[in-house]
């Protein structure tokens, strides 16, 4: 929508988009749910900081998918939503989104310690410290949203939180300058995480090349590449408004289709990478998953009784 034009999807197009988003969200969460069940089915995983960080990433992605898909469907079914409920959904989605790159950085550091400093890994990366690190991730991820809420309560009338708003375009703090500063800080924050990942994984790759076989080095290189793609897709969310403006300038009559594609690329697809990078490619996880979910065929041998 702009000042003169309102472009609305046809019923068939809106229905198809929502079906695609809901099905993708269900499939991703179903796969991630299998990984969660696999994690808790074997105590071995809960004693390894690597798997603890991984399953936290999976749970965080599941929560974000639920919130994101809910907001997307509500934008068609009920565009006007109570501001308080909308605030909860927006804040929860924003916090889970902010945690993802921090969790990726933590997993990178854990792998760096495991490969480059193996003698100190068991002392540094304990389950207790891993859980403390996860709590710190949630605190860091929630600080920007909590700051927005506090500023909004102090500067905006309380009637705002009882009103009906367009939830998919709702902003806690309406100041454009504040939004610009927030966007700039988020880009800087993601860039720092990206630098940490590049440095850490390069060190891991070089060390792996010297210490392990060529096959293991190739697997590590593939993991690094997939991890980089995942983080790159996450970073695209920060520049999605600019992507939309650029693409929309060439195809102004396909605004809703562009919005759908950008949303799919920057919000849904990165969450599909997590199970592919770790759950499916990890031998321990795959072995345990097959043992837990594969239906065993019991062959009963009937021996005739002696008369």
PEFENTA-V93675 format. One record per pair of residues at least 24 apart in sequence whose ideal C-beta (glycine too) atoms are under 10 Angstrom apart, sorted by the first residue. I is the first residue (numbers start at 1). GAP is how many residues later the second one is. D is the distance in Angstrom with one decimal. If there is no record, write none. Layout:
i: {I,I}
gap: {GAP,GAP}
d: {D,D}
This chain:
i: {1,1,1,2,5,5,7,7,7,7,7,7,7,8,9,9,9,9,9,9,10,13,13,13,14,14,14,14,14,15,16,17,17,17,17,17,17,17,17,17,18,18,18,18,18,18,18,20,20,20,21,21,21,21,21,21,21,21,21,21,21,22,22,22,22,23,24,24,24,24,24,24,24,25,25,25,25,25,25,25,25,25,25,25,26,26,27,28,28,28,28,28,28,28,28,28,28,28,28,29,29,29,29,29,29,29,29,30,31,31,31,31,31,31,31,31,32,32,32,32,32,32,32,32,32,32,32,32,33,33,33,34,34,34,34,34,34,34,35,35,35,35,35,35,35,35,35,35,35,36,36,37,37,37,37,38,38,38,38,38,38,38,38,38,38,38,39,39,39,39,41,41,41,41,41,42,42,42,42,42,42,42,44,44,45,45,45,46,47,47,48,48,48,48,48,48,49,49,49,49,49,49,49,49,49,49,49,49,49,49,49,49,50,50,50,50,50,50,50,50,50,50,51,51,51,51,51,51,52,52,52,52,52,52,52,53,53,53,53,53,53,53,53,53,53,53,53,53,53,54,54,54,54,54,54,54,54,54,54,55,55,55,56,56,56,56,56,56,56,56,56,56,57,57,57,57,57,57,57,57,57,57,57,57,57,57,57,58,58,58,58,58,58,59,59,60,60,60,60,60,60,60,60,60,60,60,60,60,60,61,61,61,61,61,61,61,61,61,61,61,62,62,62,63,63,63,63,63,64,64,64,64,64,64,64,64,64,64,64,64,65,65,65,65,65,65,66,66,66,67,67,67,67,67,67,67,68,68,68,68,68,68,68,68,69,69,70,71,71,71,71,72,72,72,72,72,72,74,74,75,75,75,75,75,76,78,78,79,79,79,79,79,79,80,80,80,80,80,81,81,81,81,81,81,82,82,82,82,82,82,83,83,83,83,83,83,83,83,83,83,83,83,84,84,84,84,84,85,85,85,86,86,86,86,86,86,86,86,86,87,87,87,87,87,87,87,87,87,87,89,89,89,90,90,90,90,90,90,90,90,91,91,91,91,91,91,91,92,92,93,93,94,94,94,94,94,94,94,95,95,95,95,95,95,95,95,95,96,96,97,97,97,97,97,97,97,98,98,98,98,98,98,98,98,98,98,98,99,99,99,99,99,99,100,100,100,100,100,100,100,100,100,100,101,101,101,101,101,101,101,101,101,101,101,101,101,102,102,102,102,102,102,102,102,102,102,103,103,103,103,103,104,104,104,104,104,104,104,104,104,104,104,105,105,105,105,105,105,105,105,105,106,106,106,106,106,106,107,107,107,107,107,108,108,108,108,108,108,108,108,108,108,108,108,109,109,109,109,109,110,111,111,111,111,111,111,111,111,111,112,112,112,112,112,112,112,112,113,113,114,115,115,115,115,115,115,115,115,115,115,116,116,116,116,116,116,116,117,118,118,140,144,144,144,144,144,145,147,147,147,147,148,148,148,148,148,149,151,151,168,168,183,183,183,184,186,186,186,187,187,187,189,190,190,190,190,190,190,191,191,193,193,193,194,194,194,194,194,197,197,197,197,197,198,198,198,200,201,201,201,219,222,222,223,223,223,223,224,225,226,226,226,226,226,226,227,227,227,227,229,229,229,229,230,230,230,230,230,230,230,230,231,231,232,233,233,233,233,233,233,233,233,233,234,234,234,234,234,235,235,236,236,236,236,236,236,237,237,237,237,237,237,238,239,240,240,240}
gap: {165,168,254,253,247,250,245,246,247,248,249,250,252,248,67,246,247,248,250,251,246,243,244,247,61,62,63,242,246,61,244,55,56,59,239,240,242,243,246,247,51,54,55,57,58,59,242,240,244,248,44,47,48,51,52,55,239,242,243,246,247,47,48,50,51,46,41,45,240,244,245,247,248,37,40,41,43,44,45,47,48,242,243,246,39,43,245,30,33,34,37,41,240,241,243,244,245,246,247,29,32,33,34,36,37,40,242,32,27,31,241,243,244,245,248,249,25,26,27,28,29,30,33,239,240,242,243,247,25,26,29,24,241,245,251,255,258,259,24,27,239,240,243,244,245,247,250,253,254,26,243,251,252,255,256,241,246,247,248,249,250,251,252,253,254,255,240,246,249,250,247,248,250,251,252,242,243,245,246,247,249,250,240,244,239,240,243,81,79,80,62,66,77,79,82,236,57,58,61,64,65,72,73,75,76,77,78,79,80,81,82,84,57,60,61,64,71,75,80,228,232,234,76,79,227,231,233,234,58,73,75,78,79,81,82,50,51,53,54,55,56,57,58,72,77,80,81,84,225,49,53,56,220,221,223,224,225,228,231,223,224,230,43,47,50,51,74,75,77,78,81,82,42,43,45,46,47,49,50,77,80,173,214,217,218,220,221,45,213,216,217,220,221,37,75,35,36,37,38,39,40,42,43,74,77,78,81,211,214,35,36,38,39,42,209,210,211,212,213,214,34,209,212,29,30,32,33,36,28,29,30,31,32,33,35,36,203,204,206,207,28,31,202,203,206,207,26,27,30,24,25,26,27,28,29,30,24,25,28,29,195,199,200,203,198,199,97,96,97,99,196,96,188,191,192,195,196,93,94,91,92,93,94,184,92,86,89,85,86,87,88,89,90,83,84,85,86,87,83,84,85,86,87,89,79,80,81,82,83,85,69,73,76,77,78,79,80,81,82,84,87,89,76,77,78,79,81,76,80,82,75,77,78,79,80,81,82,84,86,58,61,62,65,73,74,78,80,83,85,78,79,81,55,58,75,77,78,80,81,82,51,53,54,55,57,58,81,50,53,52,174,47,48,50,51,54,78,92,42,43,45,46,47,48,49,50,51,42,45,44,89,137,140,141,170,173,39,40,42,43,44,45,46,47,88,91,92,35,38,39,41,42,43,37,41,93,130,131,134,137,170,171,174,36,40,88,89,91,92,93,95,96,129,130,133,134,31,32,34,35,36,38,39,87,91,94,30,31,34,38,171,89,90,92,93,123,124,126,127,130,170,173,32,87,88,89,90,91,92,95,126,24,27,28,30,31,90,90,93,120,170,171,85,88,89,90,91,92,93,95,96,116,119,123,24,87,88,91,95,90,89,90,92,93,97,109,112,113,116,84,87,88,89,90,91,92,95,87,91,90,88,89,90,91,92,93,96,97,101,105,84,87,88,90,91,92,95,90,89,93,49,28,38,41,42,45,27,25,26,31,35,24,25,30,31,34,24,24,27,91,95,55,56,58,54,49,51,52,48,51,52,49,41,44,45,47,48,49,44,47,38,41,42,34,37,38,40,41,27,30,31,33,34,26,30,33,24,24,26,27,62,55,59,54,55,58,59,53,52,47,48,50,51,52,55,46,47,50,51,40,41,44,48,39,40,41,42,43,44,46,47,39,42,38,32,33,34,35,36,37,38,39,40,32,33,36,37,39,31,35,26,29,30,31,33,34,25,26,28,29,30,33,28,27,25,26,27}
d: {9.4,9.0,8.9,9.3,8.7,8.6,9.1,8.0,9.0,5.1,5.9,9.9,9.6,7.8,7.8,9.9,5.1,8.8,9.8,8.8,9.6,7.4,8.1,8.9,9.8,5.4,9.7,8.5,9.9,8.8,9.6,8.4,9.7,8.0,8.2,8.8,9.5,5.3,9.3,9.1,9.1,7.3,5.7,9.4,6.0,8.3,9.9,8.4,7.8,9.2,9.8,8.5,5.7,5.4,7.3,9.9,8.3,8.0,7.5,9.3,7.0,6.2,9.9,8.6,6.8,9.9,8.6,8.3,7.8,5.5,8.6,9.1,7.8,9.4,4.9,7.4,7.6,4.0,9.1,8.7,9.4,10.0,7.1,8.6,9.0,8.5,8.4,10.0,7.6,7.9,5.7,9.5,7.4,9.4,5.5,5.6,10.0,8.7,7.7,9.6,8.5,5.1,9.5,5.6,7.1,8.9,8.8,9.8,9.2,9.8,8.3,9.2,4.9,9.1,7.5,8.6,9.5,4.8,7.8,9.9,6.3,5.0,8.1,8.1,9.6,7.2,5.9,8.0,8.8,9.8,7.2,9.9,8.4,8.0,9.9,6.4,8.6,6.6,9.4,9.5,8.5,5.9,8.2,4.5,9.1,9.6,7.0,10.0,7.5,7.7,9.8,9.9,8.5,6.9,8.1,7.8,9.5,6.1,8.9,9.6,5.2,4.6,9.4,9.1,5.9,7.9,9.3,8.1,8.6,9.7,6.5,8.7,8.6,5.1,9.5,8.6,9.4,9.8,5.3,10.0,9.0,8.3,7.8,8.3,7.8,7.9,7.8,6.9,9.3,6.0,9.6,10.0,8.6,7.9,9.0,8.9,9.1,9.3,5.7,9.2,8.8,8.6,9.5,8.8,4.0,6.9,6.2,9.5,7.5,4.2,9.2,8.6,7.2,5.7,7.3,7.2,9.7,7.7,8.9,8.8,9.2,10.0,9.9,9.6,8.5,8.4,8.2,7.8,9.3,9.3,6.2,4.8,7.2,9.2,7.6,6.4,9.2,5.5,4.9,9.8,9.5,6.2,9.7,9.1,6.3,7.8,7.5,9.4,9.7,8.7,6.8,9.6,7.9,9.8,8.9,5.0,7.8,8.2,8.5,9.3,9.3,9.8,8.5,6.2,8.8,9.4,8.6,9.1,9.3,5.3,7.9,9.7,8.4,7.0,9.9,4.6,7.3,9.0,7.2,9.9,9.9,9.9,9.7,5.7,10.0,9.6,8.1,9.8,9.3,5.8,7.2,8.3,7.5,9.4,10.0,9.2,5.3,9.0,9.9,5.2,6.4,9.8,6.5,9.4,8.6,9.2,9.1,9.4,9.2,7.8,9.9,9.5,7.1,9.3,8.3,4.4,9.1,9.2,5.5,8.8,9.2,8.3,9.6,7.2,8.7,9.2,5.2,9.4,8.2,6.2,9.4,8.9,3.9,6.0,8.5,7.5,8.1,10.0,9.6,6.8,9.8,9.0,8.5,7.4,5.5,9.6,9.1,9.3,9.3,9.5,5.2,4.2,9.2,9.5,6.8,9.2,9.9,5.9,8.8,8.6,8.4,5.3,7.4,8.5,9.2,8.3,9.6,6.2,6.0,9.5,9.8,7.6,9.1,7.0,9.9,8.5,9.2,6.0,7.6,8.0,6.9,4.2,8.9,10.0,9.5,9.5,8.4,9.2,9.3,5.7,7.3,7.4,9.3,9.3,4.2,7.0,6.7,7.9,6.7,6.6,8.0,4.3,9.1,8.2,8.2,7.4,7.9,6.5,8.0,8.8,10.0,9.9,9.2,5.9,4.9,6.8,5.3,7.1,4.8,8.4,7.0,9.5,9.3,4.7,7.1,9.4,9.8,9.6,9.8,8.1,9.3,9.9,8.9,5.7,8.6,3.9,8.9,5.0,9.7,9.3,9.3,7.3,8.4,9.4,6.7,8.9,9.0,7.3,6.5,6.9,10.0,9.0,8.2,9.4,9.9,7.2,9.1,5.8,8.5,7.3,8.1,9.6,4.4,8.3,7.9,7.0,7.7,9.7,8.6,9.6,9.1,8.2,9.0,7.4,5.3,8.7,9.3,9.8,9.8,7.3,9.6,4.6,5.1,9.3,8.5,5.7,9.1,9.4,7.5,8.2,9.7,7.8,7.0,9.8,8.3,9.7,8.8,9.5,7.5,4.0,8.1,9.0,7.0,8.2,8.1,8.2,9.4,8.9,5.2,6.6,8.0,4.3,8.9,9.5,8.9,9.6,8.6,8.5,5.8,9.7,7.6,8.5,8.9,10.0,9.6,8.0,6.0,9.4,4.4,8.0,9.4,8.4,9.4,6.2,5.8,7.9,9.3,9.7,8.7,4.9,9.3,6.3,6.6,9.1,6.9,9.9,9.2,8.0,6.1,9.4,9.6,7.2,9.6,9.2,6.5,6.7,9.8,7.1,5.8,8.0,9.4,9.8,9.4,8.9,5.1,9.1,9.8,5.1,6.2,7.8,9.0,8.3,5.9,8.2,9.2,7.1,9.8,9.3,9.5,8.2,9.7,8.6,9.2,6.8,5.1,9.3,8.9,4.2,6.0,9.6,7.7,9.1,7.5,9.6,9.2,7.8,9.4,6.1,10.0,9.5,7.4,7.7,9.7,5.5,9.5,8.6,8.6,9.4,9.6,9.8,8.9,4.6,8.0,9.9,6.0,5.5,8.5,9.6,9.7,8.6,8.3,5.1,9.1,9.8,5.2,5.8,7.2,8.4,10.0,8.1,9.1,5.9,6.7,9.0,4.9,9.1,9.0,9.4,9.7,8.8,9.5,10.0,6.9,7.9,8.0,9.2,7.6,9.4,8.8,9.9,9.3,4.1,5.1,8.3,9.9,8.0,8.9,8.8,7.8,9.8,9.9,6.9,9.3,8.5,9.8,9.6,9.2,5.5,8.3,5.5,7.8,9.2,8.1,7.5,5.1,9.1,6.1,9.9,8.2,9.7,7.3,9.1,8.8,8.6,6.3,8.3,9.6,6.9,8.7,7.0,7.2,10.0,6.1,9.2,7.8,9.5,9.6,9.4,6.9,7.7,7.8,9.1,8.0,6.4,8.3,7.2,9.7,9.9,9.7,6.4,9.8,6.9,4.7,9.3,8.3,8.3,9.9,6.2,9.5,9.6,8.6,6.7,9.0,9.2,5.5,9.0,9.2,4.0,7.2,9.0,6.6,8.2,9.3,8.7,6.9,6.5,9.1,9.6,5.9,4.0,9.2,9.4,7.2,7.8,9.3,5.1,9.4,9.2,8.8,9.4,8.3,6.6,4.5,9.4,9.5,8.3,9.1,9.3,9.1,4.2,6.5,8.2,8.7,8.7,8.3,5.0,8.5}
